[in-house]
Amino acid sequence: MAKEAGMRGAGVDGEAEPISDTARRALERDLAELRAERQKVAATLGDADEAGDSADQADELQRADDLTALDDRIAELETRLRQSALAGPPRTDVVGVGSTATVRFGDDSTQAIQIGEVAEELDETLVTADSPLGRALLGHRVGETVAYATPRGQDTATVLTIGG
C-alpha cells in the first residue's frame, strides 16, 4: 500500500481538493487491497452462537475490532475519492494539491514534481502537501520563489510552470 501522508481531502475553506492521477491510482489501489483484506477478516468471524474458550472469544473480538478499523479506513478512502471527483482537475494558475509544477532549485537544477496527499515509496517526483517543499509551494504562482527547510539547511525553489 502507498504510504499515507495525511488524508486532507478538504482545503482550509472546506472545499474539496483535487488529487493527481498518481494519487488517485494509489488511493484506488489501497482501497482494493483494504476491501480484499476485509473479506478475509470477515470470513474468519465465527457464528456468534458457537461456544468457545476465553482465548477463542478474545481472538474473535480482535478480528471484529480489525474489521471495524478496515471499514473506517475504507469509508475514509471512498469519501476522499468522491471529494476529489467533485473538486475536478487541479488548478493551473496556482500550485495546489494535485498540481504538477516544474521548479528550479537553488542549485539551478530543475525538476517536475507533483503535489499530493500520499507518496509512493519509489516515486521521487511526488512530494506531499504537508512536506516542507510541498507546504512552501502551495498557493504560489509561476515566477514566484519560495524558501523551505531541508536536512542540509534552507533551500529555494522557483515555480517555472504549473500543470494539472
C-alpha positions in Angstrom: 0.0 0.0 0.0 1.1 3.6 -0.5 2.4 5.4 2.5 -0.2 7.6 3.9 0.8 11.2 4.4 -2.3 12.6 5.9 -5.7 12.4 4.2 -6.5 16.0 3.7 -9.5 16.0 1.3 -10.9 19.4 2.1 -9.0 22.7 1.9 -8.8 25.3 4.6 -12.1 26.8 3.3 -13.8 23.5 3.4 -13.7 23.0 -0.3 -12.8 19.5 -1.7 -9.3 19.4 -3.1 -8.4 17.7 -6.3 -5.8 15.0 -6.4 -3.3 14.0 -9.1 -3.9 10.9 -11.3 -0.9 9.3 -9.5 -2.5 9.9 -6.1 -5.9 8.7 -7.3 -4.4 5.4 -8.6 -2.6 5.0 -5.2 -5.8 5.5 -3.3 -7.8 3.2 -5.6 -5.1 0.5 -5.2 -5.2 1.0 -1.4 -9.0 0.7 -1.4 -8.9 -2.5 -3.4 -6.3 -4.0 -1.0 -8.3 -3.0 2.0 -11.5 -4.5 0.6 -9.7 -7.8 -0.1 -8.3 -7.8 3.4 -11.7 -7.0 4.8 -13.2 -10.0 3.0 -10.5 -12.3 4.5 -11.1 -11.0 8.1 -14.9 -11.2 7.7 -14.6 -14.8 6.6 -12.8 -15.7 9.8 -15.5 -14.4 12.1 -17.4 -17.3 13.6 -21.0 -17.8 14.4 -22.0 -15.8 17.5 -23.9 -18.8 18.8 -20.8 -21.0 19.0 -19.3 -21.6 22.4 -15.6 -21.4 22.8 -13.0 -20.8 25.5 -11.9 -17.3 26.5 -8.9 -17.3 24.1 -11.3 -18.0 21.2 -13.6 -15.2 22.3 -10.7 -12.8 22.7 -9.5 -13.7 19.2 -13.0 -13.2 17.8 -13.2 -9.8 19.5 -9.8 -8.8 18.0 -10.9 -9.8 14.5 -14.2 -7.8 15.0 -12.1 -4.7 16.0 -9.9 -5.3 13.0 -13.0 -5.4 10.8 -14.2 -2.1 12.2 -10.8 -0.4 11.6 -10.9 -1.7 8.0 -14.4 -0.4 7.5 -13.4 3.0 8.8 -10.4 3.3 6.5 -12.4 2.0 3.5 -15.1 4.7 4.2 -12.3 7.4 4.5 -10.8 6.5 1.2 -14.2 6.3 -0.6 -15.1 9.7 0.8 -11.7 11.2 -0.4 -12.2 9.8 -3.8 -15.7 11.2 -4.1 -14.5 14.6 -2.8 -11.7 14.7 -5.4 -14.2 13.9 -8.2 -16.3 16.8 -7.1 -13.3 19.1 -6.9 -12.4 18.5 -10.6 -9.0 18.8 -12.1 -6.1 20.6 -10.3 -5.8 24.3 -10.9 -3.1 25.5 -13.3 -2.8 29.1 -12.1 -1.6 28.4 -8.6 0.2 25.4 -7.1 -2.2 23.2 -5.1 -2.8 19.6 -4.2 -2.9 17.6 -7.4 -0.7 20.1 -9.3 2.4 19.2 -11.3 4.9 22.0 -11.1 8.3 22.4 -12.7 10.6 24.1 -10.3 14.2 25.4 -10.4 16.1 24.8 -7.1 18.7 26.9 -5.6 21.5 24.8 -7.2 20.0 25.6 -10.7 18.6 22.1 -11.2 15.1 21.8 -12.4 12.5 19.1 -11.8 8.8 18.4 -12.4 7.1 17.4 -9.2 3.6 16.5 -8.2 2.0 17.8 -5.0 0.0 15.0 -3.5 -1.5 13.6 -0.3 0.2 10.2 -0.5 3.7 9.5 -1.6 4.7 6.3 -3.3 7.9 5.0 -1.8 9.7 4.8 -5.1 8.2 8.0 -6.7 10.8 10.7 -6.2 8.7 13.2 -8.3 5.8 13.2 -5.8 6.0 15.4 -2.7 3.3 15.5 -0.1 1.4 18.7 0.6 2.5 18.6 4.2 6.2 18.2 3.4 8.5 21.3 3.8 8.7 21.7 0.0 5.0 21.0 -0.6 3.9 23.4 2.1 6.2 26.1 0.7 4.9 25.7 -2.9 1.1 25.7 -2.1 -0.6 28.8 -3.2 2.3 30.2 -5.3 2.3 31.1 -9.0 4.7 30.9 -11.9 7.7 33.1 -11.3 7.5 33.1 -7.5 10.4 31.8 -5.4 9.8 30.1 -2.1 12.2 29.1 0.7 11.9 25.8 2.6 13.9 23.7 5.1 15.9 20.7 4.1 18.1 18.4 6.2 21.1 20.4 4.9 19.6 23.8 5.7 17.4 26.3 3.8 16.9 26.0 0.1 14.8 27.8 -2.5 12.6 26.8 -5.4 11.2 28.9 -8.2 8.0 27.9 -9.9 8.6 27.7 -13.6 5.4 26.0 -14.8 2.1 24.7 -13.3 0.0 22.0 -14.8 -2.9 19.8 -13.7 
